[in-house]
Amino acid sequence: MTDDTLLPFAFPAVGRKKITAAFDGGRITTDGGVMLLAAAERRLQLAERLAAAIDDPRDPNRVTHGVADILRARIFAIACGYEDANDLDRLRFDPAFKLACGRLPDSGLDLCSQPTCSRLENLPDLRTVIRLAGVLVDLWLSSYAAPPANVTLDIDDTLDVVHGHQQLSLFNGHYDERCFLPIHIYDAATGRPVAMILRPGKTPTGKEIRGHLRRLVRRIRARWPTTRILIRGDSHYGRVEVMQWCEKNGIDYLFGLAGNRVLKRLVEEAADDIRTRRAREQKPVLRGYAETRYKAKSWKTQRRVSARIEATTMGLDIRFVVTNLGKGSAEHIYDIIYCARGQAENLIKMHKSQLASDRTSCRSPIANQVRLVLHTAAYWLMLTLREAVPRTHQLSRAEFATLRLRLLKIGARVTETVSRIRLAFAAACPEADLFRSIATTLQPAGP
């Protein structure tokens, strides 16, 4: 790295002593915690798995940065809060990032620059992107030591405002924005990402949703043939094509259902009872549940519908869900199973807001899908890091932004000698004991 002349600057005096400062401290990193991410990535073999899905057309004799090296540097940068590839123009010299990517901090080659990352993001074709998505699904499947008896998949989409006129972007009247609406699918029990699909900024059709679920379930069934699968989503995923496909293939589903006059008439007796009892008991709110069988015009058969009825001083509020689950009361179906779907919104928030996965500013939709894969890989690293925190520690339930602040953004001086490399962290680091514990937990088992 070229050393520039850095002008010093001053702070107000303390104890009648003048304070000056300059960015000339030498081999000091502000992201010492990236070494924890490196340990997590080594455990998952994430960069190597993704790189194996990408065909590299370059001459091997002239390659300086392998595909896995480029992916590793980009994913580490995203996890540390540098969502823009331009940041690698400076981070490529950072000693901790070089160490995390398997290069010596002083004598080793510098990491890749932004143009190299951008070329890689635009290299894959559609088939390659499909393989990359399969790598993420396989990573989730492999996270279980044995096939689970049942698994719940939460499916939802989220607003991704575009930065220009990228391909597939559309104006969405509901959000009043030109956007994408990517689909996120998570494992409800663990919060692990299963699939992220970039798509146009419009509500998905039943045929589209059915296609995505069919491909996903086919891959799951290849590894887990006997696992019971529950698909859970809000009302615009409860399309007739989706429900018919689930019923035909032995998949459980639970979707929100938009109310109408027919549905309200079917539960009117229960609703009137709840409304009357609330008035008699003079309660501010009273909640009850009802169940009925309902057949819309586009449905070929009746389906089970559960209703949550809430009476307040302002009137009645009735919410419906449709399901093919045969067991459980209406209260259990709605309150225990369906309402737990709200946790998926928190997972999407961490994926989008705290890892900046809406940084889909490439013109090509395939390149933007590659970015979504990279941000999902960073999600996996942060999730693995959090799982290494002892259960009794408050950070074991922390969001990614808190983990980044407390564990990744730690200054360190990096010293390379002939025989070893030493990282000197601050003696007053508040999370020193936890940092040491996580590093030990993520250490690979030796012979």
C-alpha positions, 0 to 999 in steps of 0.5 A: 500500500502506498503511504500518503502524507497524512496531515495531523489534526487536533482535539481540545486540550486536556490537562493543559496538554495539546492533543494532535492526531493523524491516521499514521498508526501503521498496521492497525485494523478496526475490524479485528473481529473478522478473525471470528468470521474467518473461523466461522467460514472455515467451519462452514466451508462457505466460500469454497462451496459457492466457488465450486458452483461458478465456472471460472473462464480465466487462464489458471496461470494468470490468476492472482485472486481465485474465485473463493478468495474473491467471495471470501473477501466480499462476504467478510466485508458485508458482514463487517458493514461494508456492503459496497464493493468500493470499500474493498479498494481500501480494505484490500490492504487491511491486515486483519482482512488479509489474515482472515482470507489466508494471506500474510498481513505484511508480506502476503499479496493484497486482496482483490479490488472493487473491479475484480469483485464487480466482474465476478458478480456479473460473471454467472449466468442463469444456470450458475445462479440456480446452482448458487441457490442450491448451495444455500439450500444444501447448507441449510439441510446440512446444518441438521445432524439428522433429518428432522421429524418436521420443519416449518418454512416461513415465506414472505417478500420484502420491499427492495427500492431500486437505485435506478432503472434496473431490469425487473424493477417495477413501480409498485402502487402499494409502496409508491416506489419503483422496486424489487420484491424478493422472496425470503424463505426461513426455517422458523425453528432456527432462523436459518435462511433457506432461499432468497429469490430476486423477483419483480416489484409486483405481487407474486402469482399463484403459479409463480409461488407454486414453481418456487416451492416445487423446486425447493421441496424437490431438493428438500425431499431428496435429502429428507424424504420423510420430513413433514413440511409446513409452509406458512405465509400471509394471505397473498401466498394462499393462492388456489394453485399453491394450496392444491399443489400442497394438498397433492404433494403431502405438504402442510400449509397455513396461510392468511385469508382475506375476509369477505361477507361470506366468511363473516356470515359464517362466523357471525354467531360466534362473533355476536356472542363475543361482542355481547359478552364484552359489552356485558362484562364491560371489558376493553377487549375480548378475544375469541375464536371460531372455525368453519368450512369455506369454499371460494368460487375458485376453489374445487373443495371446501377448506378449513378456516379458523377465525380470530375474533376480537371485540373492542370498544371500537367494534369487531376485528376478525382475521382468517387463516386457511389450512389443511392441518387436521389437528389443533383448535382454532385458537392453537392454529391462529395464536400458536402456529400462525402468529409465530410467522411474525418472527420472519419479519425480524429475520428479514429486517436483519437480512435487509437492514443490518446486512444491507441486502437491498444493495441490488444496484447492478443493472442485470437481475442475475448479478443482483441475484448473485449479490443476494446470495453473497449477503445471505452468505454473510447472514450465515456467518453472523448466525454461526457467530451468534450460535457460538455465544454461550446461551447464558450470555446476553449476546446469544440473542442479539441482533447482527448490528449489536454483534458487529458493534461488540465483537467485530468492530474491535481495534487490533495491532497486527505484527508479522515476524519471521516465525509468527503473527501477533494480534494485539487487542485493546486491554480494556476491551469489554468483550475480551472474555467472550471473544476468547470463548468464541474463538476457542469454540470455533477452533477446528478440531485437531488430530 
